[in-house]
């Protein structure tokens, strides 16, 4: 099981760049596999933040979690990912997604036909990063004899952030993996099943792709502490889920809207389902359960230094469980 960290770049309270770098260096030091940043309009440029993280660390992979092809052309995103790889001298993962209408529309950007737009963007980026030249005639993008004027030094996988059934299945057909947003175990299972249907339709092997899941985590078996520390983050993950995802998790769109305004409305039982918590052994068992369900890579969602250090204590126990199977 790989592990990573994602820092907060969206919303009204983005983290300062100094904190981003501090957490990148800590994650690298403790042996995490990946460092990610989210992105929307308006926010710090994710590729520049990741470049700074690459220059401040030694080995950790760098990823976008996620960028969208509405505010930037997929060719520009492919070029930026390859440039990041070249300048940082590091493995890069290009995470694409469709963003949210409420983030794009204030800038006059319409979020139309998200599944097909992301499908076309993924195909274009993959072809460009494979060397080109690219001729592509889709419903939303058209390219004629286009290529990057430099070559990536190694493969740059493209993964799709997805929560709806159609987007998840499409990712299985064309992408190198998925990023499942934070939820409970039922939601992760739902996402993996939809993704696997796409793999089958695309006649692709499971070994060719990676399933990544954003997770909420706290190392504590004090249930009151767990509720206090994680309820706001769990509420945020509910508020930004699609109707289909909410149904799987046991909520309606109206529930999500109210929870977004008042995190205290999240039931205790759901917090327990949606958070990896407990002592070191209990956390390792929950993570191993996720691994057995088909998740290859977990990403700690907006952690503090303390939580990153806590997770470092869990990793040896995960390795022990893995060695038994």
Secondary structure, DSSP 4 states (H G I P E B T S, - for coil): -EEEEEE--SSSSPPPHHHHHHHHHHHHHTT-SEEEE---SSS--HHHHHHHHHHH-SS-EEEES-EETTTS-HHHHHHHHHHHHHHHTS-EEEEEE---HHHHGGGT----SHHHHHHHHHHHHHHHHTT--EEEE-SS-EEEEE--SS--SS---EEEEE-SHHHHHHHHHHSSEEEEPS--HHHHHHHHHHHHHHHHHTT--GGG-EEEEEEEEEEB--HHHHHHHHHHHHHHHHHT--HHHHHHHT--HHHHHHHHH-GGGS-HHHHHHHEEEESHHHHHHHHHHHHHHT--EEEEES--HHHHHHHHHHHHHHHHHHHT-
